[in-house]
């Protein structure tokens, strides 16, 4: 179960810069030990940057995910990924496949694109603070 957020928090977080949303993502995901993305019966959504490199979008909460389930992603549903599985399986698999991670896209803009290795390092560093 995810943490509770209200409309004002959503509005404030969506107004943050990409770098600040990225930091918010890392902290919240480490706190709640879950990552959210969108999927349908055919699998998980992806996007492509201007260079043609695919990325997998991720969010810290299903409410942000729902806001982005429009246009190309319409009909997809928020699904959670347990943090350890994301760190140990997803990110290495994405790295192997040459994918990027689109961290916290907003309805009006792109997410912060990072390599899976970079996100893994930041998540592990944040999680170490809780041990």
C-alpha positions as CSV (number, residue, x, y, z in Angstrom):
1,X,0.0,0.0,0.0
2,X,1.3,3.4,-1.0
3,X,1.5,6.5,1.2
4,X,-1.3,9.0,1.2
5,X,-1.1,12.2,-0.8
6,X,-3.5,15.0,-1.5
7,X,-4.2,17.2,-4.4
8,X,-2.1,20.1,-3.0
9,X,1.0,17.8,-2.6
10,X,0.5,16.5,-6.2
11,X,0.3,20.0,-7.5
12,X,3.4,21.1,-5.6
13,X,5.5,18.1,-6.6
14,X,4.5,18.3,-10.2
15,X,5.7,22.0,-10.2
16,X,9.2,20.9,-9.0
17,X,12.1,21.0,-11.4
18,X,13.2,17.7,-13.0
19,X,16.1,17.4,-10.6
20,X,13.9,18.0,-7.6
21,X,11.3,15.5,-8.8
22,X,14.1,12.9,-9.2
23,X,15.3,13.5,-5.7
24,X,11.7,13.3,-4.4
25,X,11.3,10.0,-6.3
26,X,14.5,8.4,-4.8
27,X,13.5,9.4,-1.3
28,X,9.9,8.3,-1.5
29,X,10.8,5.0,-3.2
30,X,13.4,4.2,-0.5
31,X,10.9,5.1,2.2
32,X,8.0,3.0,0.8
33,X,10.0,0.3,-1.0
34,X,7.9,0.4,-4.2
35,X,8.2,1.8,-7.6
36,X,5.2,2.5,-9.9
37,X,4.8,2.2,-13.7
38,X,2.1,1.6,-16.3
39,X,1.1,-1.6,-17.9
40,X,-1.6,-3.3,-19.8
41,X,-2.3,-6.8,-21.0
42,X,0.6,-6.5,-23.5
43,X,3.2,-5.4,-20.9
44,X,4.9,-2.3,-19.5
45,X,4.9,1.0,-21.3
46,X,8.0,2.7,-22.7
47,X,8.9,5.9,-24.5
48,X,11.6,6.9,-26.9
49,X,13.9,10.0,-26.6
50,X,15.0,12.1,-29.6
51,X,18.0,9.8,-30.2
52,X,15.6,6.7,-30.5
53,X,16.7,5.2,-27.1
54,X,13.8,3.6,-25.3
55,X,13.1,4.3,-21.6
56,X,10.8,2.9,-19.0
57,X,8.9,5.5,-17.0
58,X,8.6,5.2,-13.2
59,X,6.9,7.1,-10.5
60,X,6.9,7.1,-6.7
61,X,3.1,6.9,-6.3
62,X,0.2,5.5,-8.3
63,X,-1.6,8.9,-8.4
64,X,1.2,10.4,-10.5
65,X,1.2,7.4,-12.7
66,X,-2.5,7.7,-13.3
67,X,-2.1,11.4,-14.4
68,X,0.3,10.2,-17.2
69,X,-2.0,7.4,-18.5
70,X,-3.1,9.5,-21.4
71,X,-2.5,9.7,-25.1
72,X,-0.1,6.8,-26.1
73,X,-0.5,5.3,-22.6
74,X,-4.3,5.6,-22.4
75,X,-5.8,2.3,-21.1
76,X,-2.7,1.4,-19.1
77,X,-3.0,0.9,-15.4
78,X,-0.6,1.7,-12.5
79,X,1.3,-1.3,-11.3
80,X,3.7,-1.5,-8.4
81,X,7.2,-3.1,-8.5
82,X,8.7,-4.1,-5.2
83,X,11.9,-2.1,-4.6
84,X,14.3,-5.0,-4.2
85,X,13.1,-6.6,-7.4
86,X,13.4,-3.3,-9.2
87,X,17.0,-2.9,-7.9
88,X,18.1,-6.5,-8.3
89,X,16.3,-7.6,-11.5
90,X,14.7,-4.7,-13.4
91,X,17.6,-2.2,-13.4
92,X,20.2,-4.8,-14.4
93,X,17.9,-6.1,-17.1
94,X,17.2,-2.6,-18.4
95,X,21.0,-1.9,-18.5
96,X,21.6,-5.1,-20.4
97,X,18.8,-4.2,-22.9
98,X,20.3,-0.7,-23.5
99,X,17.2,1.1,-22.0
100,X,17.1,4.2,-19.9
101,X,14.8,5.0,-17.0
102,X,12.5,8.0,-17.3
103,X,12.1,9.0,-13.7
104,X,8.9,10.8,-12.8
105,X,7.5,12.1,-16.1
106,X,4.7,14.6,-15.7
107,X,1.6,15.1,-17.8
108,X,3.2,18.3,-19.3
109,X,6.8,17.2,-19.6
110,X,9.4,14.5,-19.8
111,X,10.9,12.6,-16.9
112,X,14.6,12.8,-16.0
113,X,16.4,10.2,-18.1
114,X,19.1,8.3,-16.3
115,X,20.9,5.0,-16.9
116,X,19.7,2.1,-14.8
117,X,23.1,1.9,-13.2
118,X,22.9,5.5,-12.0
119,X,19.4,5.1,-10.6
120,X,20.4,1.8,-8.9
121,X,23.4,3.6,-7.2
122,X,21.2,6.5,-6.0
123,X,18.5,4.1,-4.7
124,X,21.0,2.0,-2.9
125,X,22.7,5.0,-1.3
126,X,19.3,6.3,-0.1
127,X,18.3,2.9,1.3
128,X,21.6,2.6,3.2
129,X,20.5,5.6,5.3
130,X,17.7,3.4,6.6
131,X,19.8,0.5,7.7
